[in-house]
Amino acid sequence: MNILKLFGLPAIVILSLFSSIFGQSESELRDYFEGRKVEVKIDMPASRGGVNVYPERRRALDLGHYRDLIKKYGTGVRDGDRIMITKIKVKDKHIEFQLGGGGYGGWTDETSPSVYVDSASKSEREKNLEKDLKRTTDERKRREIKEEISDLKRRRERENARNDAAVAAAEEIAKQRIQDKRLQAGSRFNIRFERKIEQSDLTPETIIAALSEYLEFVD
């Protein structure tokens, strides 16, 4: 006997009920969510770390940690923004719900503004003069050597000062470039469970319920 006829309901209704009860696969969740748009109800950090949501806890959002992320990285998605769901990824104990690219900070993203330039080292002339100074006993000659060493040292210090200024300017440009990229890379929610995720957790209803305080599903 056909089990669908046994229930006396259309096949699509039965399959929908089974999905709600027993859960879906990651690929089915992706088919359901990815490409849809949501309206965000909170500011979200401009970071790949995103916002952690713990649906099994009394307070689902750690406000202290959330404030620290906003302060450190700035706001990548603002309260009221409409943005696309770009990826759903199921991990061992959490589900990634990525918006507008999922946030900045992946292994291919530029994250350090540091610029390194070698310091100007002593020239061979300066080194040789220092050796001559140790061997020379004539005071007049020693004064001449010292004056030339001092002149070469000042030149080296001026070159290092110019390099330091150039490095500082380059790092400021890099910081701004990284921040601009952060603000364009979206963010994400991490729905975290206190246990390993079960098949029954992988339903649209579970995800929507976990995020309903922070997102409005608009299509």
N, C-alpha and C positions, 0 to 999 in steps of 0.2 A: 504494500500500500504506500502511495506517495505521502510522505510526512507533511508536505505543505498542504495537501488536500485534507489531511487529517485535522489540521487546525482550522480549516475552513477560511483561511485568509490568503490574500494574494502573495505570491512568492516574494516580491520585493519588500512587503511589510514584514514577513517572517525574517528575511535576511537582515533587515534593518534592526529588528529586535535582537537578533543574535549578536550583531555587532555591538549594540549597546551593552549587552550583558557580558559578552566574552571578550570584548576588545577587538582591536584591529592591529594590523601590522604597521610598521613605520611608514612604508610606502603608501598605505591607504590614508594614514594621517596626513602625509604630505600632499596627496591628491586632494584631500578635503580642504586643507588650510592654505597651502602655498599659492600665491597669486591673489588671494583675497586682501581686502583693505580693512584696517582697523583705525579707530580714533583713540588716541592715547589720552588717558586721564591724569597722568603724572609726568613730570619731567623725568627723562631717562639719561643716565650717564653716557658720555661719549667714549665708551670703552667696550671692548670685547667681553669684559667681565660681566657686564649687564646687571640686571636686578634679580636677586634671589628671592623666590617666593616659596614658602613652606606651607602648603595647604593643610597639612596634618597638625600644625601647631596652633595654639590659641591666637598668637599674633603672627600672621603669615609673613609680614614684612619686618625685617630688622631695620628700624628707622635710623639708628646710629650708623650702621654700615652704609645704608643708602645715602645719608647726608655726606659721609666721607667720600664716597665715589663721585657725587656731584661736585663737591668742592675740589677734588683732585683733578678730575678730567673735564669738567664743564658739562654742559647739556647738549647731547647729540640729537635727541628727539624731545620736542616740547609738548607740554600739556595742551591738548586740542589739535595737535597735528594729525593729519590722516596719512597713513604710511602702509606700504605693502608688506605682507608676511612673505619673507624670502626663503626661509628654510625651517624645517622641523627636523630635529635630530634626537633620537632616543639613546640615552646612555644607560649605564648600569643603575644609577639611582636618581637620575634627573632627566628632564626633557628640555632641550633647548628650543626656544620659540624666538626665532630671529626676525628682526624688523629692519627693512631698508639696508640689508647687507650684514647685519649681525654685530656691528660695532668694530672699532679700530683696535689693532694690537696683535694681529696674526703674525706668524713667523716671517711673512714676506713684507710686512708693513714697517716703515721707518719709525722707530720709537725713540732713538737717542739723538739729541741735537749736538752731541760732542763732535768737535773738530780738532784734529791734532796736527800741530806743526812742530817740527824739530826746532829746538833752541839753537841759536847760532853758537857754534863751538869755537874754541880758540884756533886761530889760524896757525899754520906752521911758523910764520914769522913771529907771532907772539910766544909760541913755545920755545923757539930758538933764543929769543931775547931773554926769556926767563933763565935758560941755561947759561947764557953769557953773563947774566947778572951774578950768578953764583960763582963764576970763575974770575970775574973782574974785581980788581982791588983798587984801581984808579978811581978816585972819587968823582972827578969830572965825567969820566966815561960812564960811571954808574948812574949819575944823574941823567945823562942823555938816554941811557937805556930805560931808566924808570919812566921818563917822560914819554918815550915812545910806547912803552907797555901800557901806560895810563891812557894814551890816546887810542890805542887799539881796543882797549877794554871799553872805553866810552862808546866807540863805534859799534862794538858788539852789543852793548846794552841798549843802544838806540835801535838797533835792528830787532832785538828781542822785544822791545816795547812796541814797535810797529807790528810785529807778528802777533803779539798778544792782543792788540787792538783789532787786528783783522780777524783773529779767531773769535773774539767776543762778538763782533758784528755778524760773522757767519753763523755763530750759534744762535743769536737772536733771530736771524732769518729762518734757520732750521726749526726753532721752536714754533714760530708762527706758521710755518708750512705744515708741521705735524699737527698743530691744533686745528688748522683749516681742514686737513684731511679727516681728523677725528669728527669734526662737526658735520661731515658729509657721509659718514660711514654707518649711520644708523645705531642701533643698540639691540638688546635682547632681554628676554626673561628666561630665567632658569627655574623651572618648576622642580623643586627638590623634595624627595621623599625620605623618610627616616629608615627606609628598607629598600630592598631591591624591587625594581619596577616589575609588576605582574602584567600579564596580558590584559586583564580586566581594567587596568589603569589606562590603556591605550584607546581611549574613546574621545571623540570631539567634546562630549559632555563634560568629561573630567577636566580637560584643558580649559574649556570655556568657563567652567565653575571656578577653577583656580585663579583665572585672570580677569574675571568679570569686574572686580573692583578697580582694575587698572586699565582695562581696555573696553571699548565699545565696538562690537563687530558690525560693520556698516554695510557689508555685501557678502 
